Amino acid sequence: MDEFPDFDRSWLPYIYLYGVGGIFFLGGMLLVFKSGACDWARASHRRWAKVLIFGYFWYAAIHGVLIYSALNI
Amino acid sequence: MLSLLMQHVAQSGSDAAAAAAADAGSSPIFWFIVLGYFAVVLGFGSYFARFNKSTSDFFFGGRRFSWWLITMSIVATGVGSHSFLKYSGKSFEHGFSGSMAYMNDWFFMPLFIFGWLPIIYYMKVRSIPEYFERRFNAKVRALATGVLLMYMLGYVGIGLLTMAKTLGPILGDSWSLMEIIWVVAVVAGVYITFGGQTAVIFTDLLQGFILLFAGILLFVLGLNWFGGFDAFWNTLPTEFKLPLSNFNDDPGFNFVGIFWQDAVAGSIGFLFMNQGLVMRFLACRSVDHGRKAAAFNILFALPISAIAVSCAGWIGYGMMTQDPTLVSPDTDPDTVFVIVTRILTTKAGFGFFVAAVTAALMSTVDTLINAISAVFVNDVYEPISKLRGIQHDDKHHLKVAMIASAGATVIGVGAAWSFSLFDNLYEAHGFFHSTFTPPLVACIFMGIFWRRFNTKGAMATFLAGTVMIILGRLLPHELIGPIAHGVPSIDPETGEALSTPFKYIGALYNLMACFGSGIVVTLLTAKDNKDLEGLTMFSLTAARRMFKGSEPNDRVGFPQTVTYELDTSLPIGAIRMDREAMNHLAAEQGDLAYVCDKRKWLGGLRSAHAHFDGVHSSGETVLLSQDIYDNGHFLPGKLLVVEKEF
């Protein structure tokens, strides 16, 4: 019989991945701004900052959709 | 190893599939495709030898290539022959989560995009050990050189051995393991030795497309076998379809351990300490193109690669649930890629897939061999020559680089032989990977992002960090157990203690040991008295200024399409345009320029970097100095596009 996975098996890894991974990501973003490596006055840097944020949510969405699909479809 | 693999395949209950795989190896069309592939790759490599005029060309492709070319090269480099076997095997056992290591590389991209990439590009760092000397001192460079060379040579050995294991069942008993390894090594070694980085990039382009096409085609063929995606999806149990594995239940495959080993240590290693990848980014025409290559690779190419390398496992599992006589529940996971491929394809198609796996190996090994050669010339040969007071010109270094490439290939064969003596290849690989990489990773990271991190701290990271890693292997329960996030150290089925517990979560301990050693020693010792301008992410403006030699010009301009003429009176590296073009470009005297053949599909193969020197009044044409004309490999009568860099 196909057992329904519990929270530990389904959403806990996702929360850990984007929670702890998110801490690394956010720390990196803060560091690039604090260090001046990302110069907000430059159009290309603004574009890349947005790409970086997009990437985080892109992967969060992919994993979220896959988990939801596995559990519900 | 070969007979062991054959035995596993025989015992898997899929004797018909295994026999068919061996049968394919005796088919002429199979060999036509496989040998045809080798011939094309060798031809590519030989053609691109003409583009190697200097070590800059040999190692960095002349710093000229477009982002899309580099992206495909990174895809091909990242997918090794072991990838198809390993990820199909893991996916057969654990489902979609078997490929989760392909989908967790974004977290450190801010630090790569705005930190490491601009530093290595603008500071013209040719190798990772060179960065260590500039950041710390020659002793740290020597340590890094030793560790990096051992790591890369070992990786060449593993790639060659995995390839031999894949080809072995097909070739049967007539070929020994070492014979297969030598053939593959010689083919790869020849085109790298003569073709250099340019050959690597273009053969990787070909191989990258072959890999992805083969993997996706296999997936489509598999879905067709089931009768469509819905039928495939409904065959699979719920847990199989989850993209992330169990949190910590299974000591053999758990999410939390793989997070620290791969999403953290592996991602940092991939982006920051992979010499081959560093050289690939340095082959880009600009920092921005390097950023595009990295971003596109991780956002789009990696998820596609995950499907390509893992789908055989998913398909095999589905086949097993529908027909256990076709794919047995006892199938050795390492064999599932070969078995599923043979079930789904004709003999010719099987030849294509074997060529794809060969492409996967060669595209990884070529990068490693080129990188080993770069580290040898830059970090061993040149420093020793300087100590002896000998100065060599670039032509001499180019010859040494080619000899080093050939030498690295031979040593890699030796490494493959020594790995073949281990019972379990992946445990040997895991051990040497997790021992060598954390000190390098920690040093690079702290070097870039922490100005206070000093030379004594770097030495401690290597030396004390390595000692603590070894202690962790000897006392896993005492040292790793407390931070293992509940991952068990006993086999859940037998209740016995595991011989190598904490296989994945041990990476967290290794990182803590290395970072901890470096941080503690740095804080307890005096600051370095060193100019760090351009070597940390706190001084990238200075790095750009040093790269150009004057203040950057970031005014936005527009590329100009022009004809060209040779002007031998121009100084080295110079181009000259008319005043109107300079205004459109928003360029000034001394600004950096990129001159490229208008045909974008060349990917920058015919291009060169220059600087603007004066203006002429000869209309819509660019005057090129002799060296720019030579380095650009421009063809007569072709239009060029001139862009201002900064």
HADDOCK unambig.tbl for C-alpha pairs under 7 A between the chains (distance, minus, plus):
assign (segid A and resid 2 and name CA) (segid B and resid 237 and name CA) 5.74 0.50 0.50
assign (segid A and resid 2 and name CA) (segid B and resid 238 and name CA) 6.61 0.50 0.50
assign (segid A and resid 4 and name CA) (segid B and resid 238 and name CA) 6.75 0.50 0.50
assign (segid A and resid 5 and name CA) (segid B and resid 239 and name CA) 6.24 0.50 0.50
assign (segid A and resid 8 and name CA) (segid B and resid 246 and name CA) 6.95 0.50 0.50
assign (segid A and resid 8 and name CA) (segid B and resid 247 and name CA) 6.20 0.50 0.50
assign (segid A and resid 9 and name CA) (segid B and resid 245 and name CA) 6.92 0.50 0.50
assign (segid A and resid 9 and name CA) (segid B and resid 246 and name CA) 4.79 0.50 0.50
assign (segid A and resid 9 and name CA) (segid B and resid 247 and name CA) 6.17 0.50 0.50
assign (segid A and resid 10 and name CA) (segid B and resid 242 and name CA) 6.99 0.50 0.50
assign (segid A and resid 13 and name CA) (segid B and resid 244 and name CA) 6.49 0.50 0.50
assign (segid A and resid 13 and name CA) (segid B and resid 247 and name CA) 5.66 0.50 0.50
assign (segid A and resid 13 and name CA) (segid B and resid 255 and name CA) 6.55 0.50 0.50
assign (segid A and resid 21 and name CA) (segid B and resid 107 and name CA) 5.90 0.50 0.50
assign (segid A and resid 22 and name CA) (segid B and resid 107 and name CA) 6.85 0.50 0.50
assign (segid A and resid 24 and name CA) (segid B and resid 107 and name CA) 6.12 0.50 0.50
assign (segid A and resid 24 and name CA) (segid B and resid 108 and name CA) 6.90 0.50 0.50
assign (segid A and resid 25 and name CA) (segid B and resid 107 and name CA) 4.63 0.50 0.50
assign (segid A and resid 25 and name CA) (segid B and resid 108 and name CA) 6.04 0.50 0.50
assign (segid A and resid 28 and name CA) (segid B and resid 108 and name CA) 6.79 0.50 0.50
assign (segid A and resid 28 and name CA) (segid B and resid 110 and name CA) 5.59 0.50 0.50
assign (segid A and resid 28 and name CA) (segid B and resid 111 and name CA) 5.59 0.50 0.50
assign (segid A and resid 29 and name CA) (segid B and resid 110 and name CA) 5.79 0.50 0.50
assign (segid A and resid 32 and name CA) (segid B and resid 111 and name CA) 6.82 0.50 0.50
assign (segid A and resid 32 and name CA) (segid B and resid 114 and name CA) 6.40 0.50 0.50
assign (segid A and resid 35 and name CA) (segid B and resid 537 and name CA) 6.50 0.50 0.50
assign (segid A and resid 35 and name CA) (segid B and resid 538 and name CA) 4.78 0.50 0.50
assign (segid A and resid 36 and name CA) (segid B and resid 538 and name CA) 6.37 0.50 0.50
assign (segid A and resid 37 and name CA) (segid B and resid 114 and name CA) 5.77 0.50 0.50
assign (segid A and resid 37 and name CA) (segid B and resid 115 and name CA) 6.86 0.50 0.50
assign (segid A and resid 37 and name CA) (segid B and resid 537 and name CA) 5.91 0.50 0.50
assign (segid A and resid 37 and name CA) (segid B and resid 538 and name CA) 6.41 0.50 0.50
assign (segid A and resid 37 and name CA) (segid B and resid 540 and name CA) 6.17 0.50 0.50
assign (segid A and resid 38 and name CA) (segid B and resid 114 and name CA) 6.33 0.50 0.50
assign (segid A and resid 52 and name CA) (segid B and resid 110 and name CA) 6.60 0.50 0.50
assign (segid A and resid 55 and name CA) (segid B and resid 106 and name CA) 6.88 0.50 0.50
assign (segid A and resid 55 and name CA) (segid B and resid 299 and name CA) 6.69 0.50 0.50
assign (segid A and resid 56 and name CA) (segid B and resid 106 and name CA) 6.64 0.50 0.50
assign (segid A and resid 63 and name CA) (segid B and resid 243 and name CA) 6.65 0.50 0.50
assign (segid A and resid 66 and name CA) (segid B and resid 242 and name CA) 6.79 0.50 0.50
assign (segid A and resid 66 and name CA) (segid B and resid 243 and name CA) 6.42 0.50 0.50
assign (segid A and resid 67 and name CA) (segid B and resid 242 and name CA) 5.49 0.50 0.50
assign (segid A and resid 67 and name CA) (segid B and resid 243 and name CA) 6.48 0.50 0.50
assign (segid A and resid 70 and name CA) (segid B and resid 238 and name CA) 5.70 0.50 0.50
assign (segid A and resid 70 and name CA) (segid B and resid 241 and name CA) 5.30 0.50 0.50
assign (segid A and resid 70 and name CA) (segid B and resid 242 and name CA) 5.75 0.50 0.50
assign (segid A and resid 71 and name CA) (segid B and resid 238 and name CA) 6.40 0.50 0.50
